[in-house]
Amino acid sequence: MPDPEFGLKKILELQARQGLTLSKDDLAAYMGVTIRSLNRALKNINTECPE
């Protein structure tokens, strides 16, 4: 099963490079997950590499 955090990292990198603004609703819909799952993945990413 693909790692949703990997895909999310790629989307966030693209968002930063292109200067895009995406809402959590849009990201969750694009990834096919709930906002709760998206928030969990975002939290895990921020825990792995805090800025």
DSSP file (Angstrom, degrees, kcal/mol; ACC not computed):
  #  RESIDUE AA STRUCTURE BP1 BP2  ACC     N-H-->O    O-->H-N    N-H-->O    O-->H-N    TCO  KAPPA ALPHA  PHI   PSI    X-CA   Y-CA   Z-CA
    1    1 A M              0   0    0      0, 0.0     0, 0.0     0, 0.0     0, 0.0   0.000 360.0 360.0 360.0 132.9    0.0    0.0    0.0
    2    2 A P        -     0   0    0      0, 0.0     3,-0.1     0, 0.0     0, 0.0  -0.276 360.0-112.2 -64.4 147.9    1.4    3.4   -0.9
    3    3 A D    >>  -     0   0    0      1,-0.2     4,-1.5     2,-0.0     3,-0.7  -0.717  20.3-156.6 -81.5 113.8    2.5    5.7    1.8
    4    4 A P  H 3> S+     0   0    0      0, 0.0     4,-2.3     0, 0.0    -1,-0.2   0.808  92.5  59.8 -63.3 -27.5    0.2    8.7    2.0
    5    5 A E  H 3> S+     0   0    0      2,-0.2     4,-2.4     1,-0.2     5,-0.2   0.856 100.7  54.8 -69.2 -32.7    2.8   10.8    3.6
    6    6 A F  H <> S+     0   0    0     -3,-0.7     4,-2.0     2,-0.2    -1,-0.2   0.949 111.1  44.4 -62.3 -48.7    5.1   10.3    0.7
    7    7 A G  H  X S+     0   0    0     -4,-1.5     4,-2.3     1,-0.2    -2,-0.2   0.890 112.4  52.3 -62.7 -39.8    2.5   11.6   -1.7
    8    8 A L  H  X S+     0   0    0     -4,-2.3     4,-2.7     1,-0.2    -1,-0.2   0.901 106.8  52.7 -64.3 -40.9    1.7   14.5    0.6
    9    9 A K  H  X S+     0   0    0     -4,-2.4     4,-2.3     1,-0.2    -1,-0.2   0.918 109.7  49.3 -60.3 -42.7    5.3   15.5    0.8
   10   10 A K  H  X S+     0   0    0     -4,-2.0     4,-2.3     2,-0.2    -2,-0.2   0.907 111.7  48.3 -63.7 -42.2    5.5   15.6   -3.0
   11   11 A I  H  X S+     0   0    0     -4,-2.3     4,-2.6     2,-0.2    -2,-0.2   0.912 111.7  49.5 -64.6 -42.6    2.3   17.7   -3.2
   12   12 A L  H  X S+     0   0    0     -4,-2.7     4,-2.1     2,-0.2    -2,-0.2   0.872 110.3  50.9 -66.0 -36.3    3.6   20.1   -0.5
   13   13 A E  H  X S+     0   0    0     -4,-2.3     4,-2.6     2,-0.2    -2,-0.2   0.928 112.0  46.8 -64.5 -44.3    7.0   20.5   -2.4
   14   14 A L  H  X S+     0   0    0     -4,-2.3     4,-2.7     1,-0.2     6,-0.3   0.909 110.5  53.2 -62.2 -42.6    5.1   21.2   -5.6
   15   15 A Q  H  X>S+     0   0    0     -4,-2.6     5,-1.8     1,-0.2     4,-1.1   0.909 111.7  45.5 -59.5 -43.2    2.9   23.7   -3.8
   16   16 A A  H  <5S+     0   0    0     -4,-2.1    -2,-0.2     3,-0.2    -1,-0.2   0.916 114.4  47.5 -68.2 -43.4    6.0   25.5   -2.4
   17   17 A R  H  <5S+     0   0    0     -4,-2.6    -2,-0.2     1,-0.2    -1,-0.2   0.896 119.3  38.5 -65.6 -40.3    7.8   25.5   -5.8
   18   18 A Q  H  <5S-     0   0    0     -4,-2.7    -1,-0.2    -5,-0.2    -2,-0.2   0.549 105.9-122.5 -89.9  -8.4    4.8   26.8   -7.8
   19   19 A G  T  <5 +     0   0    0     -4,-1.1    -3,-0.2    -5,-0.2     2,-0.2   0.838  54.2 163.0  70.6  32.1    3.6   29.2   -5.1
   20   20 A L      < -     0   0    0     -5,-1.8     2,-0.5    -6,-0.3    -1,-0.2  -0.508  33.9-145.6 -84.5 152.3    0.2   27.5   -5.0
   21   21 A T        +     0   0    0     -2,-0.2     2,-0.4     2,-0.0    -5,-0.0  -0.965  23.5 175.5-117.7 113.7   -2.3   27.9   -2.3
   22   22 A L        -     0   0    0     -2,-0.5     2,-0.1     4,-0.0    -2,-0.0  -0.958  22.7-134.5-120.2 135.4   -4.3   24.7   -1.6
   23   23 A S     >  -     0   0    0     -2,-0.4     4,-2.5     1,-0.1     5,-0.2  -0.402  26.3-112.9 -79.9 163.1   -6.8   24.3    1.2
   24   24 A K  H  > S+     0   0    0      1,-0.2     4,-2.8     2,-0.2     5,-0.2   0.871 120.0  56.5 -62.3 -35.7   -6.9   21.2    3.4
   25   25 A D  H  > S+     0   0    0      2,-0.2     4,-2.3     1,-0.2    -1,-0.2   0.931 108.9  45.5 -60.2 -45.5  -10.2   20.4    1.8
   26   26 A D  H  > S+     0   0    0      2,-0.2     4,-2.6     1,-0.2    -2,-0.2   0.917 113.9  48.4 -64.7 -44.4   -8.7   20.4   -1.7
   27   27 A L  H  X S+     0   0    0     -4,-2.5     4,-2.4     2,-0.2    -2,-0.2   0.930 112.8  47.9 -61.7 -45.7   -5.6   18.4   -0.6
   28   28 A A  H  X>S+     0   0    0     -4,-2.8     5,-2.3     1,-0.2     4,-1.3   0.911 113.0  48.2 -63.0 -42.4   -7.8   15.8    1.1
   29   29 A A  H  <5S+     0   0    0     -4,-2.3    -1,-0.2    -5,-0.2    -2,-0.2   0.913 111.6  50.0 -64.7 -42.4  -10.1   15.5   -1.9
   30   30 A Y  H  <5S+     0   0    0     -4,-2.6    -2,-0.2     1,-0.2    -1,-0.2   0.892 115.8  42.4 -62.4 -40.8   -7.1   15.2   -4.3
   31   31 A M  H  <5S-     0   0    0     -4,-2.4    -1,-0.2    -5,-0.2    -2,-0.2   0.632 109.5-123.1 -82.9 -13.7   -5.6   12.5   -2.2
   32   32 A G  T  <5S+     0   0    0     -4,-1.3     2,-0.3     1,-0.3    -3,-0.2   0.841  71.5 115.6  75.2  33.1   -8.9   10.7   -1.6
   33   33 A V      < -     0   0    0     -5,-2.3    -1,-0.3    -6,-0.2    -2,-0.1  -0.809  68.9 -98.4-126.6 168.6   -8.6   10.9    2.2
   34   34 A T     >  -     0   0    0     -2,-0.3     4,-2.3     1,-0.1     5,-0.1  -0.430  34.0-113.1 -80.5 162.8  -10.5   12.6    5.0
   35   35 A I  H  > S+     0   0    0      1,-0.2     4,-2.9     2,-0.2     5,-0.2   0.862 119.2  57.5 -63.7 -34.6   -9.4   15.9    6.5
   36   36 A R  H  > S+     0   0    0      2,-0.2     4,-2.0     1,-0.2    -1,-0.2   0.927 108.0  45.5 -61.4 -44.3   -8.8   14.0    9.7
   37   37 A S  H  > S+     0   0    0      2,-0.2     4,-2.4     1,-0.2    -2,-0.2   0.889 112.4  51.9 -65.7 -39.0   -6.4   11.6    7.9
   38   38 A L  H  X S+     0   0    0     -4,-2.3     4,-2.7     2,-0.2    -2,-0.2   0.929 109.1  49.6 -62.2 -45.6   -4.7   14.5    6.2
   39   39 A N  H  X S+     0   0    0     -4,-2.9     4,-2.3     1,-0.2    -2,-0.2   0.891 110.2  51.3 -60.8 -39.6   -4.2   16.3    9.5
   40   40 A R  H  X S+     0   0    0     -4,-2.0     4,-2.2     2,-0.2    -1,-0.2   0.920 111.3  47.0 -63.0 -44.5   -2.7   13.1   10.9
   41   41 A A  H  X S+     0   0    0     -4,-2.4     4,-2.4     2,-0.2    -2,-0.2   0.906 111.5  51.1 -64.8 -41.9   -0.3   12.8    8.0
   42   42 A L  H  X S+     0   0    0     -4,-2.7     4,-2.4     1,-0.2    -1,-0.2   0.905 109.9  50.3 -61.3 -41.2    0.7   16.5    8.3
   43   43 A K  H  X S+     0   0    0     -4,-2.3     4,-1.8     1,-0.2    -2,-0.2   0.913 110.4  49.6 -63.1 -42.7    1.4   16.1   12.0
   44   44 A N  H  X S+     0   0    0     -4,-2.2     4,-1.9     2,-0.2    -2,-0.2   0.895 111.2  49.2 -64.2 -40.1    3.6   13.0   11.2
   45   45 A I  H  X S+     0   0    0     -4,-2.4     4,-2.2     1,-0.2    -2,-0.2   0.920 111.3  48.8 -65.0 -43.5    5.5   15.0    8.6
   46   46 A N  H  < S+     0   0    0     -4,-2.4    -1,-0.2     1,-0.2    -2,-0.2   0.811 110.7  51.7 -67.2 -29.4    6.0   17.9   10.9
   47   47 A T  H  < S+     0   0    0     -4,-1.8    -1,-0.2    -5,-0.2    -2,-0.2   0.867 109.6  50.3 -73.0 -36.9    7.2   15.5   13.7
   48   48 A E  H  < S+     0   0    0     -4,-1.9    -2,-0.2     1,-0.2    -1,-0.2   0.917 131.2  11.1 -67.1 -45.0    9.7   13.9   11.3
   49   49 A C  S  < S-     0   0    0     -4,-2.2    -1,-0.2    -5,-0.1    -2,-0.2  -0.634  76.4-167.4-139.2  78.5   11.3   17.1   10.1
   50   50 A P              0   0    0      0, 0.0    -3,-0.1     0, 0.0    -4,-0.1  -0.376 360.0 360.0 -66.6 145.6   10.3   20.2   12.1
   51   51 A E              0   0    0     -2,-0.1    -5,-0.0    -5,-0.0     0, 0.0   0.413 360.0 360.0 -98.6 360.0   11.2   23.5   10.5
